[in-house]
Amino acid sequence: MTSYEATNPALPAISSTLFAAKKSLNITFAELSAKLGRDEVAVAAIFYGQSRASPEDVTALASVLGIPEAFLQPLAEDFPNRGHLTPMPPREPLVYRLYEIVQNYGMAYKAVLNEKFGDGIMSAISFSTKVEKEVDEHGTWAVITLRGKW
């Protein structure tokens, strides 16, 4: 568990158990996602209480992490509490940088999206995202894909 997870009072109580089990097994979100058949960002969102787990997710997490399934049942029953973990503006540097991207390019994204799709908004509910790593002669690049229903 990172210091953020250990010291964030907004995290659901179950999160500390999930992070402790993940750490003790030395397993990554990518490895967990392969076992759950879900994207790694979606699995991480479950750990942070920002996404609801399916009953199948609960069964798989219980098996992989060695936590009783009954203990993990709230992951499939409780409603996610999105957007509350970080103060605004965010103080955690990487989260702040993502916020800064939207501050700097948000209106440009809006203009281009409106030109391509017309009036509307991109859903954050009918939504998927993924994180990829690219390496080339200029360095290592983070590639974040956001895919939302228009």
Chimera marker file (.cmm) of the C-alpha trace (Angstrom):
<marker_set name="trace">
<marker id="1" x="0.000" y="0.000" z="0.000" r="1" g="1" b="0" radius="0.5"/>
<marker id="2" x="1.340" y="3.419" z="-0.879" r="1" g="1" b="0" radius="0.5"/>
<marker id="3" x="1.258" y="6.262" z="1.618" r="1" g="1" b="0" radius="0.5"/>
<marker id="4" x="-1.713" y="7.716" z="-0.296" r="1" g="1" b="0" radius="0.5"/>
<marker id="5" x="-3.793" y="4.592" z="0.239" r="1" g="1" b="0" radius="0.5"/>
<marker id="6" x="-2.703" y="4.325" z="3.862" r="1" g="1" b="0" radius="0.5"/>
<marker id="7" x="-3.524" y="7.928" z="4.724" r="1" g="1" b="0" radius="0.5"/>
<marker id="8" x="-6.602" y="8.696" z="2.627" r="1" g="1" b="0" radius="0.5"/>
<marker id="9" x="-9.616" y="8.754" z="4.967" r="1" g="1" b="0" radius="0.5"/>
<marker id="10" x="-12.001" y="8.932" z="1.991" r="1" g="1" b="0" radius="0.5"/>
<marker id="11" x="-11.153" y="5.392" z="0.867" r="1" g="1" b="0" radius="0.5"/>
<marker id="12" x="-13.730" y="2.728" z="1.683" r="1" g="1" b="0" radius="0.5"/>
<marker id="13" x="-12.741" y="0.593" z="4.682" r="1" g="1" b="0" radius="0.5"/>
<marker id="14" x="-12.464" y="-2.503" z="2.476" r="1" g="1" b="0" radius="0.5"/>
<marker id="15" x="-9.750" y="-0.827" z="0.359" r="1" g="1" b="0" radius="0.5"/>
<marker id="16" x="-7.029" y="-1.326" z="2.972" r="1" g="1" b="0" radius="0.5"/>
<marker id="17" x="-7.673" y="-5.093" z="2.928" r="1" g="1" b="0" radius="0.5"/>
<marker id="18" x="-7.559" y="-5.180" z="-0.868" r="1" g="1" b="0" radius="0.5"/>
<marker id="19" x="-4.325" y="-3.195" z="-1.075" r="1" g="1" b="0" radius="0.5"/>
<marker id="20" x="-2.692" y="-5.230" z="1.705" r="1" g="1" b="0" radius="0.5"/>
<marker id="21" x="-3.552" y="-8.511" z="-0.047" r="1" g="1" b="0" radius="0.5"/>
<marker id="22" x="-2.307" y="-7.158" z="-3.395" r="1" g="1" b="0" radius="0.5"/>
<marker id="23" x="0.957" y="-6.091" z="-1.792" r="1" g="1" b="0" radius="0.5"/>
<marker id="24" x="1.472" y="-9.368" z="0.076" r="1" g="1" b="0" radius="0.5"/>
<marker id="25" x="1.033" y="-11.312" z="-3.171" r="1" g="1" b="0" radius="0.5"/>
<marker id="26" x="3.235" y="-8.859" z="-5.090" r="1" g="1" b="0" radius="0.5"/>
<marker id="27" x="0.646" y="-8.799" z="-7.868" r="1" g="1" b="0" radius="0.5"/>
<marker id="28" x="0.021" y="-5.945" z="-10.299" r="1" g="1" b="0" radius="0.5"/>
<marker id="29" x="-3.279" y="-4.548" z="-11.480" r="1" g="1" b="0" radius="0.5"/>
<marker id="30" x="-2.409" y="-5.921" z="-14.938" r="1" g="1" b="0" radius="0.5"/>
<marker id="31" x="-2.020" y="-9.422" z="-13.477" r="1" g="1" b="0" radius="0.5"/>
<marker id="32" x="-5.276" y="-9.064" z="-11.543" r="1" g="1" b="0" radius="0.5"/>
<marker id="33" x="-7.054" y="-7.823" z="-14.644" r="1" g="1" b="0" radius="0.5"/>
<marker id="34" x="-6.008" y="-10.930" z="-16.563" r="1" g="1" b="0" radius="0.5"/>
<marker id="35" x="-7.485" y="-13.120" z="-13.830" r="1" g="1" b="0" radius="0.5"/>
<marker id="36" x="-10.725" y="-11.100" z="-13.719" r="1" g="1" b="0" radius="0.5"/>
<marker id="37" x="-11.063" y="-10.559" z="-17.459" r="1" g="1" b="0" radius="0.5"/>
<marker id="38" x="-11.344" y="-6.806" z="-16.859" r="1" g="1" b="0" radius="0.5"/>
<marker id="39" x="-9.141" y="-3.863" z="-17.805" r="1" g="1" b="0" radius="0.5"/>
<marker id="40" x="-6.497" y="-2.980" z="-15.222" r="1" g="1" b="0" radius="0.5"/>
<marker id="41" x="-7.889" y="0.536" z="-14.708" r="1" g="1" b="0" radius="0.5"/>
<marker id="42" x="-11.341" y="-0.954" z="-14.017" r="1" g="1" b="0" radius="0.5"/>
<marker id="43" x="-9.816" y="-3.307" z="-11.435" r="1" g="1" b="0" radius="0.5"/>
<marker id="44" x="-7.924" y="-0.452" z="-9.771" r="1" g="1" b="0" radius="0.5"/>
<marker id="45" x="-11.170" y="1.565" z="-9.666" r="1" g="1" b="0" radius="0.5"/>
<marker id="46" x="-12.761" y="-1.290" z="-7.693" r="1" g="1" b="0" radius="0.5"/>
<marker id="47" x="-9.919" y="-1.095" z="-5.151" r="1" g="1" b="0" radius="0.5"/>
<marker id="48" x="-10.535" y="2.645" z="-4.734" r="1" g="1" b="0" radius="0.5"/>
<marker id="49" x="-14.313" y="2.241" z="-4.407" r="1" g="1" b="0" radius="0.5"/>
<marker id="50" x="-14.866" y="4.203" z="-7.599" r="1" g="1" b="0" radius="0.5"/>
<marker id="51" x="-16.401" y="1.337" z="-9.563" r="1" g="1" b="0" radius="0.5"/>
<marker id="52" x="-18.765" y="-1.457" z="-8.643" r="1" g="1" b="0" radius="0.5"/>
<marker id="53" x="-17.553" y="-5.037" z="-8.914" r="1" g="1" b="0" radius="0.5"/>
<marker id="54" x="-19.698" y="-7.693" z="-10.558" r="1" g="1" b="0" radius="0.5"/>
<marker id="55" x="-20.503" y="-10.854" z="-8.591" r="1" g="1" b="0" radius="0.5"/>
<marker id="56" x="-17.981" y="-12.634" z="-10.837" r="1" g="1" b="0" radius="0.5"/>
<marker id="57" x="-15.344" y="-10.026" z="-9.959" r="1" g="1" b="0" radius="0.5"/>
<marker id="58" x="-15.959" y="-10.651" z="-6.250" r="1" g="1" b="0" radius="0.5"/>
<marker id="59" x="-15.562" y="-14.412" z="-6.698" r="1" g="1" b="0" radius="0.5"/>
<marker id="60" x="-12.361" y="-13.995" z="-8.714" r="1" g="1" b="0" radius="0.5"/>
<marker id="61" x="-10.872" y="-11.412" z="-6.325" r="1" g="1" b="0" radius="0.5"/>
<marker id="62" x="-11.632" y="-13.636" z="-3.345" r="1" g="1" b="0" radius="0.5"/>
<marker id="63" x="-9.907" y="-16.551" z="-5.046" r="1" g="1" b="0" radius="0.5"/>
<marker id="64" x="-6.859" y="-14.620" z="-6.239" r="1" g="1" b="0" radius="0.5"/>
<marker id="65" x="-6.339" y="-12.496" z="-3.116" r="1" g="1" b="0" radius="0.5"/>
<marker id="66" x="-7.248" y="-15.176" z="-0.581" r="1" g="1" b="0" radius="0.5"/>
<marker id="67" x="-9.966" y="-13.055" z="1.037" r="1" g="1" b="0" radius="0.5"/>
<marker id="68" x="-13.310" y="-14.598" z="2.016" r="1" g="1" b="0" radius="0.5"/>
<marker id="69" x="-15.914" y="-13.919" z="-0.648" r="1" g="1" b="0" radius="0.5"/>
<marker id="70" x="-18.473" y="-12.827" z="1.971" r="1" g="1" b="0" radius="0.5"/>
<marker id="71" x="-16.067" y="-10.087" z="3.129" r="1" g="1" b="0" radius="0.5"/>
<marker id="72" x="-15.771" y="-8.772" z="-0.449" r="1" g="1" b="0" radius="0.5"/>
<marker id="73" x="-19.521" y="-8.880" z="-1.152" r="1" g="1" b="0" radius="0.5"/>
<marker id="74" x="-19.968" y="-5.119" z="-0.494" r="1" g="1" b="0" radius="0.5"/>
<marker id="75" x="-17.857" y="-4.487" z="-3.615" r="1" g="1" b="0" radius="0.5"/>
<marker id="76" x="-20.798" y="-5.770" z="-5.668" r="1" g="1" b="0" radius="0.5"/>
<marker id="77" x="-23.534" y="-4.238" z="-3.517" r="1" g="1" b="0" radius="0.5"/>
<marker id="78" x="-22.371" y="-0.764" z="-2.512" r="1" g="1" b="0" radius="0.5"/>
<marker id="79" x="-22.702" y="2.145" z="-4.897" r="1" g="1" b="0" radius="0.5"/>
<marker id="80" x="-19.394" y="3.647" z="-6.065" r="1" g="1" b="0" radius="0.5"/>
<marker id="81" x="-18.460" y="7.023" z="-4.648" r="1" g="1" b="0" radius="0.5"/>
<marker id="82" x="-16.736" y="8.728" z="-7.536" r="1" g="1" b="0" radius="0.5"/>
<marker id="83" x="-14.823" y="11.972" z="-7.425" r="1" g="1" b="0" radius="0.5"/>
<marker id="84" x="-14.319" y="12.297" z="-3.686" r="1" g="1" b="0" radius="0.5"/>
<marker id="85" x="-10.832" y="10.915" z="-3.125" r="1" g="1" b="0" radius="0.5"/>
<marker id="86" x="-8.874" y="13.958" z="-4.244" r="1" g="1" b="0" radius="0.5"/>
<marker id="87" x="-9.220" y="17.585" z="-3.171" r="1" g="1" b="0" radius="0.5"/>
<marker id="88" x="-9.653" y="20.094" z="-5.973" r="1" g="1" b="0" radius="0.5"/>
<marker id="89" x="-7.322" y="21.057" z="-7.355" r="1" g="1" b="0" radius="0.5"/>
<marker id="90" x="-5.532" y="17.765" z="-6.745" r="1" g="1" b="0" radius="0.5"/>
<marker id="91" x="-2.286" y="17.823" z="-4.771" r="1" g="1" b="0" radius="0.5"/>
<marker id="92" x="-0.919" y="14.430" z="-5.808" r="1" g="1" b="0" radius="0.5"/>
<marker id="93" x="1.473" y="15.328" z="-8.678" r="1" g="1" b="0" radius="0.5"/>
<marker id="94" x="0.376" y="12.779" z="-11.279" r="1" g="1" b="0" radius="0.5"/>
<marker id="95" x="-3.328" y="13.368" z="-10.608" r="1" g="1" b="0" radius="0.5"/>
<marker id="96" x="-2.667" y="17.116" z="-10.762" r="1" g="1" b="0" radius="0.5"/>
<marker id="97" x="-0.974" y="16.722" z="-14.146" r="1" g="1" b="0" radius="0.5"/>
<marker id="98" x="-4.062" y="14.941" z="-15.510" r="1" g="1" b="0" radius="0.5"/>
<marker id="99" x="-6.211" y="17.754" z="-14.098" r="1" g="1" b="0" radius="0.5"/>
<marker id="100" x="-3.846" y="20.262" z="-15.710" r="1" g="1" b="0" radius="0.5"/>
<marker id="101" x="-4.248" y="18.541" z="-19.086" r="1" g="1" b="0" radius="0.5"/>
<marker id="102" x="-7.998" y="19.059" z="-18.907" r="1" g="1" b="0" radius="0.5"/>
<marker id="103" x="-7.507" y="22.655" z="-17.737" r="1" g="1" b="0" radius="0.5"/>
<marker id="104" x="-5.204" y="23.392" z="-20.671" r="1" g="1" b="0" radius="0.5"/>
<marker id="105" x="-6.889" y="21.362" z="-23.406" r="1" g="1" b="0" radius="0.5"/>
<marker id="106" x="-10.478" y="20.912" z="-22.189" r="1" g="1" b="0" radius="0.5"/>
<marker id="107" x="-12.023" y="23.583" z="-24.395" r="1" g="1" b="0" radius="0.5"/>
<marker id="108" x="-9.994" y="22.406" z="-27.393" r="1" g="1" b="0" radius="0.5"/>
<marker id="109" x="-11.223" y="18.830" z="-26.805" r="1" g="1" b="0" radius="0.5"/>
<marker id="110" x="-14.776" y="20.177" z="-26.561" r="1" g="1" b="0" radius="0.5"/>
<marker id="111" x="-14.490" y="22.139" z="-29.812" r="1" g="1" b="0" radius="0.5"/>
<marker id="112" x="-13.056" y="19.218" z="-31.769" r="1" g="1" b="0" radius="0.5"/>
<marker id="113" x="-15.534" y="16.728" z="-30.293" r="1" g="1" b="0" radius="0.5"/>
<marker id="114" x="-18.472" y="19.033" z="-31.086" r="1" g="1" b="0" radius="0.5"/>
<marker id="115" x="-17.235" y="19.435" z="-34.672" r="1" g="1" b="0" radius="0.5"/>
<marker id="116" x="-16.958" y="15.673" z="-35.096" r="1" g="1" b="0" radius="0.5"/>
<marker id="117" x="-20.076" y="14.550" z="-33.189" r="1" g="1" b="0" radius="0.5"/>
<marker id="118" x="-22.359" y="17.567" z="-32.882" r="1" g="1" b="0" radius="0.5"/>
<marker id="119" x="-23.849" y="18.872" z="-29.668" r="1" g="1" b="0" radius="0.5"/>
<marker id="120" x="-23.555" y="16.436" z="-26.769" r="1" g="1" b="0" radius="0.5"/>
<marker id="121" x="-21.236" y="15.056" z="-24.153" r="1" g="1" b="0" radius="0.5"/>
<marker id="122" x="-19.043" y="12.016" z="-23.759" r="1" g="1" b="0" radius="0.5"/>
<marker id="123" x="-20.312" y="9.583" z="-21.152" r="1" g="1" b="0" radius="0.5"/>
<marker id="124" x="-18.233" y="8.736" z="-18.108" r="1" g="1" b="0" radius="0.5"/>
<marker id="125" x="-20.680" y="5.896" z="-17.326" r="1" g="1" b="0" radius="0.5"/>
<marker id="126" x="-20.698" y="4.119" z="-20.713" r="1" g="1" b="0" radius="0.5"/>
<marker id="127" x="-16.958" y="4.491" z="-20.655" r="1" g="1" b="0" radius="0.5"/>
<marker id="128" x="-13.713" y="2.561" z="-20.852" r="1" g="1" b="0" radius="0.5"/>
<marker id="129" x="-10.104" y="3.574" z="-20.507" r="1" g="1" b="0" radius="0.5"/>
<marker id="130" x="-6.735" y="1.943" z="-20.795" r="1" g="1" b="0" radius="0.5"/>
<marker id="131" x="-3.135" y="2.803" z="-20.047" r="1" g="1" b="0" radius="0.5"/>
<marker id="132" x="-0.329" y="1.694" z="-22.317" r="1" g="1" b="0" radius="0.5"/>
<marker id="133" x="3.422" y="2.177" z="-22.335" r="1" g="1" b="0" radius="0.5"/>
<marker id="134" x="5.354" y="3.114" z="-25.457" r="1" g="1" b="0" radius="0.5"/>
<marker id="135" x="9.120" y="3.339" z="-25.747" r="1" g="1" b="0" radius="0.5"/>
<marker id="136" x="10.930" y="4.928" z="-28.671" r="1" g="1" b="0" radius="0.5"/>
<marker id="137" x="14.198" y="6.733" z="-29.354" r="1" g="1" b="0" radius="0.5"/>
<marker id="138" x="12.861" y="9.835" z="-27.552" r="1" g="1" b="0" radius="0.5"/>
<marker id="139" x="11.943" y="8.124" z="-24.281" r="1" g="1" b="0" radius="0.5"/>
<marker id="140" x="9.136" y="6.357" z="-22.470" r="1" g="1" b="0" radius="0.5"/>
<marker id="141" x="5.585" y="7.552" z="-23.128" r="1" g="1" b="0" radius="0.5"/>
<marker id="142" x="2.351" y="7.101" z="-21.217" r="1" g="1" b="0" radius="0.5"/>
<marker id="143" x="-0.594" y="6.558" z="-23.535" r="1" g="1" b="0" radius="0.5"/>
<marker id="144" x="-4.005" y="7.021" z="-21.936" r="1" g="1" b="0" radius="0.5"/>
<marker id="145" x="-7.060" y="6.185" z="-24.026" r="1" g="1" b="0" radius="0.5"/>
<marker id="146" x="-10.477" y="7.513" z="-22.976" r="1" g="1" b="0" radius="0.5"/>
<marker id="147" x="-13.482" y="5.913" z="-24.717" r="1" g="1" b="0" radius="0.5"/>
<marker id="148" x="-16.934" y="7.252" z="-23.876" r="1" g="1" b="0" radius="0.5"/>
<marker id="149" x="-20.303" y="6.866" z="-25.554" r="1" g="1" b="0" radius="0.5"/>
<marker id="150" x="-21.434" y="10.063" z="-27.246" r="1" g="1" b="0" radius="0.5"/>
<link id1="1" id2="2" r="1" g="1" b="0" radius="0.2"/>
<link id1="2" id2="3" r="1" g="1" b="0" radius="0.2"/>
<link id1="3" id2="4" r="1" g="1" b="0" radius="0.2"/>
<link id1="4" id2="5" r="1" g="1" b="0" radius="0.2"/>
<link id1="5" id2="6" r="1" g="1" b="0" radius="0.2"/>
<link id1="6" id2="7" r="1" g="1" b="0" radius="0.2"/>
<link id1="7" id2="8" r="1" g="1" b="0" radius="0.2"/>
<link id1="8" id2="9" r="1" g="1" b="0" radius="0.2"/>
<link id1="9" id2="10" r="1" g="1" b="0" radius="0.2"/>
<link id1="10" id2="11" r="1" g="1" b="0" radius="0.2"/>
<link id1="11" id2="12" r="1" g="1" b="0" radius="0.2"/>
<link id1="12" id2="13" r="1" g="1" b="0" radius="0.2"/>
<link id1="13" id2="14" r="1" g="1" b="0" radius="0.2"/>
<link id1="14" id2="15" r="1" g="1" b="0" radius="0.2"/>
<link id1="15" id2="16" r="1" g="1" b="0" radius="0.2"/>
<link id1="16" id2="17" r="1" g="1" b="0" radius="0.2"/>
<link id1="17" id2="18" r="1" g="1" b="0" radius="0.2"/>
<link id1="18" id2="19" r="1" g="1" b="0" radius="0.2"/>
<link id1="19" id2="20" r="1" g="1" b="0" radius="0.2"/>
<link id1="20" id2="21" r="1" g="1" b="0" radius="0.2"/>
<link id1="21" id2="22" r="1" g="1" b="0" radius="0.2"/>
<link id1="22" id2="23" r="1" g="1" b="0" radius="0.2"/>
<link id1="23" id2="24" r="1" g="1" b="0" radius="0.2"/>
<link id1="24" id2="25" r="1" g="1" b="0" radius="0.2"/>
<link id1="25" id2="26" r="1" g="1" b="0" radius="0.2"/>
<link id1="26" id2="27" r="1" g="1" b="0" radius="0.2"/>
<link id1="27" id2="28" r="1" g="1" b="0" radius="0.2"/>
<link id1="28" id2="29" r="1" g="1" b="0" radius="0.2"/>
<link id1="29" id2="30" r="1" g="1" b="0" radius="0.2"/>
<link id1="30" id2="31" r="1" g="1" b="0" radius="0.2"/>
<link id1="31" id2="32" r="1" g="1" b="0" radius="0.2"/>
<link id1="32" id2="33" r="1" g="1" b="0" radius="0.2"/>
<link id1="33" id2="34" r="1" g="1" b="0" radius="0.2"/>
<link id1="34" id2="35" r="1" g="1" b="0" radius="0.2"/>
<link id1="35" id2="36" r="1" g="1" b="0" radius="0.2"/>
<link id1="36" id2="37" r="1" g="1" b="0" radius="0.2"/>
<link id1="37" id2="38" r="1" g="1" b="0" radius="0.2"/>
<link id1="38" id2="39" r="1" g="1" b="0" radius="0.2"/>
<link id1="39" id2="40" r="1" g="1" b="0" radius="0.2"/>
<link id1="40" id2="41" r="1" g="1" b="0" radius="0.2"/>
<link id1="41" id2="42" r="1" g="1" b="0" radius="0.2"/>
<link id1="42" id2="43" r="1" g="1" b="0" radius="0.2"/>
<link id1="43" id2="44" r="1" g="1" b="0" radius="0.2"/>
<link id1="44" id2="45" r="1" g="1" b="0" radius="0.2"/>
<link id1="45" id2="46" r="1" g="1" b="0" radius="0.2"/>
<link id1="46" id2="47" r="1" g="1" b="0" radius="0.2"/>
<link id1="47" id2="48" r="1" g="1" b="0" radius="0.2"/>
<link id1="48" id2="49" r="1" g="1" b="0" radius="0.2"/>
<link id1="49" id2="50" r="1" g="1" b="0" radius="0.2"/>
<link id1="50" id2="51" r="1" g="1" b="0" radius="0.2"/>
<link id1="51" id2="52" r="1" g="1" b="0" radius="0.2"/>
<link id1="52" id2="53" r="1" g="1" b="0" radius="0.2"/>
<link id1="53" id2="54" r="1" g="1" b="0" radius="0.2"/>
<link id1="54" id2="55" r="1" g="1" b="0" radius="0.2"/>
<link id1="55" id2="56" r="1" g="1" b="0" radius="0.2"/>
<link id1="56" id2="57" r="1" g="1" b="0" radius="0.2"/>
<link id1="57" id2="58" r="1" g="1" b="0" radius="0.2"/>
<link id1="58" id2="59" r="1" g="1" b="0" radius="0.2"/>
<link id1="59" id2="60" r="1" g="1" b="0" radius="0.2"/>
<link id1="60" id2="61" r="1" g="1" b="0" radius="0.2"/>
<link id1="61" id2="62" r="1" g="1" b="0" radius="0.2"/>
<link id1="62" id2="63" r="1" g="1" b="0" radius="0.2"/>
<link id1="63" id2="64" r="1" g="1" b="0" radius="0.2"/>
<link id1="64" id2="65" r="1" g="1" b="0" radius="0.2"/>
<link id1="65" id2="66" r="1" g="1" b="0" radius="0.2"/>
<link id1="66" id2="67" r="1" g="1" b="0" radius="0.2"/>
<link id1="67" id2="68" r="1" g="1" b="0" radius="0.2"/>
<link id1="68" id2="69" r="1" g="1" b="0" radius="0.2"/>
<link id1="69" id2="70" r="1" g="1" b="0" radius="0.2"/>
<link id1="70" id2="71" r="1" g="1" b="0" radius="0.2"/>
<link id1="71" id2="72" r="1" g="1" b="0" radius="0.2"/>
<link id1="72" id2="73" r="1" g="1" b="0" radius="0.2"/>
<link id1="73" id2="74" r="1" g="1" b="0" radius="0.2"/>
<link id1="74" id2="75" r="1" g="1" b="0" radius="0.2"/>
<link id1="75" id2="76" r="1" g="1" b="0" radius="0.2"/>
<link id1="76" id2="77" r="1" g="1" b="0" radius="0.2"/>
<link id1="77" id2="78" r="1" g="1" b="0" radius="0.2"/>
<link id1="78" id2="79" r="1" g="1" b="0" radius="0.2"/>
<link id1="79" id2="80" r="1" g="1" b="0" radius="0.2"/>
<link id1="80" id2="81" r="1" g="1" b="0" radius="0.2"/>
<link id1="81" id2="82" r="1" g="1" b="0" radius="0.2"/>
<link id1="82" id2="83" r="1" g="1" b="0" radius="0.2"/>
<link id1="83" id2="84" r="1" g="1" b="0" radius="0.2"/>
<link id1="84" id2="85" r="1" g="1" b="0" radius="0.2"/>
<link id1="85" id2="86" r="1" g="1" b="0" radius="0.2"/>
<link id1="86" id2="87" r="1" g="1" b="0" radius="0.2"/>
<link id1="87" id2="88" r="1" g="1" b="0" radius="0.2"/>
<link id1="88" id2="89" r="1" g="1" b="0" radius="0.2"/>
<link id1="89" id2="90" r="1" g="1" b="0" radius="0.2"/>
<link id1="90" id2="91" r="1" g="1" b="0" radius="0.2"/>
<link id1="91" id2="92" r="1" g="1" b="0" radius="0.2"/>
<link id1="92" id2="93" r="1" g="1" b="0" radius="0.2"/>
<link id1="93" id2="94" r="1" g="1" b="0" radius="0.2"/>
<link id1="94" id2="95" r="1" g="1" b="0" radius="0.2"/>
<link id1="95" id2="96" r="1" g="1" b="0" radius="0.2"/>
<link id1="96" id2="97" r="1" g="1" b="0" radius="0.2"/>
<link id1="97" id2="98" r="1" g="1" b="0" radius="0.2"/>
<link id1="98" id2="99" r="1" g="1" b="0" radius="0.2"/>
<link id1="99" id2="100" r="1" g="1" b="0" radius="0.2"/>
<link id1="100" id2="101" r="1" g="1" b="0" radius="0.2"/>
<link id1="101" id2="102" r="1" g="1" b="0" radius="0.2"/>
<link id1="102" id2="103" r="1" g="1" b="0" radius="0.2"/>
<link id1="103" id2="104" r="1" g="1" b="0" radius="0.2"/>
<link id1="104" id2="105" r="1" g="1" b="0" radius="0.2"/>
<link id1="105" id2="106" r="1" g="1" b="0" radius="0.2"/>
<link id1="106" id2="107" r="1" g="1" b="0" radius="0.2"/>
<link id1="107" id2="108" r="1" g="1" b="0" radius="0.2"/>
<link id1="108" id2="109" r="1" g="1" b="0" radius="0.2"/>
<link id1="109" id2="110" r="1" g="1" b="0" radius="0.2"/>
<link id1="110" id2="111" r="1" g="1" b="0" radius="0.2"/>
<link id1="111" id2="112" r="1" g="1" b="0" radius="0.2"/>
<link id1="112" id2="113" r="1" g="1" b="0" radius="0.2"/>
<link id1="113" id2="114" r="1" g="1" b="0" radius="0.2"/>
<link id1="114" id2="115" r="1" g="1" b="0" radius="0.2"/>
<link id1="115" id2="116" r="1" g="1" b="0" radius="0.2"/>
<link id1="116" id2="117" r="1" g="1" b="0" radius="0.2"/>
<link id1="117" id2="118" r="1" g="1" b="0" radius="0.2"/>
<link id1="118" id2="119" r="1" g="1" b="0" radius="0.2"/>
<link id1="119" id2="120" r="1" g="1" b="0" radius="0.2"/>
<link id1="120" id2="121" r="1" g="1" b="0" radius="0.2"/>
<link id1="121" id2="122" r="1" g="1" b="0" radius="0.2"/>
<link id1="122" id2="123" r="1" g="1" b="0" radius="0.2"/>
<link id1="123" id2="124" r="1" g="1" b="0" radius="0.2"/>
<link id1="124" id2="125" r="1" g="1" b="0" radius="0.2"/>
<link id1="125" id2="126" r="1" g="1" b="0" radius="0.2"/>
<link id1="126" id2="127" r="1" g="1" b="0" radius="0.2"/>
<link id1="127" id2="128" r="1" g="1" b="0" radius="0.2"/>
<link id1="128" id2="129" r="1" g="1" b="0" radius="0.2"/>
<link id1="129" id2="130" r="1" g="1" b="0" radius="0.2"/>
<link id1="130" id2="131" r="1" g="1" b="0" radius="0.2"/>
<link id1="131" id2="132" r="1" g="1" b="0" radius="0.2"/>
<link id1="132" id2="133" r="1" g="1" b="0" radius="0.2"/>
<link id1="133" id2="134" r="1" g="1" b="0" radius="0.2"/>
<link id1="134" id2="135" r="1" g="1" b="0" radius="0.2"/>
<link id1="135" id2="136" r="1" g="1" b="0" radius="0.2"/>
<link id1="136" id2="137" r="1" g="1" b="0" radius="0.2"/>
<link id1="137" id2="138" r="1" g="1" b="0" radius="0.2"/>
<link id1="138" id2="139" r="1" g="1" b="0" radius="0.2"/>
<link id1="139" id2="140" r="1" g="1" b="0" radius="0.2"/>
<link id1="140" id2="141" r="1" g="1" b="0" radius="0.2"/>
<link id1="141" id2="142" r="1" g="1" b="0" radius="0.2"/>
<link id1="142" id2="143" r="1" g="1" b="0" radius="0.2"/>
<link id1="143" id2="144" r="1" g="1" b="0" radius="0.2"/>
<link id1="144" id2="145" r="1" g="1" b="0" radius="0.2"/>
<link id1="145" id2="146" r="1" g="1" b="0" radius="0.2"/>
<link id1="146" id2="147" r="1" g="1" b="0" radius="0.2"/>
<link id1="147" id2="148" r="1" g="1" b="0" radius="0.2"/>
<link id1="148" id2="149" r="1" g="1" b="0" radius="0.2"/>
<link id1="149" id2="150" r="1" g="1" b="0" radius="0.2"/>
</marker_set>
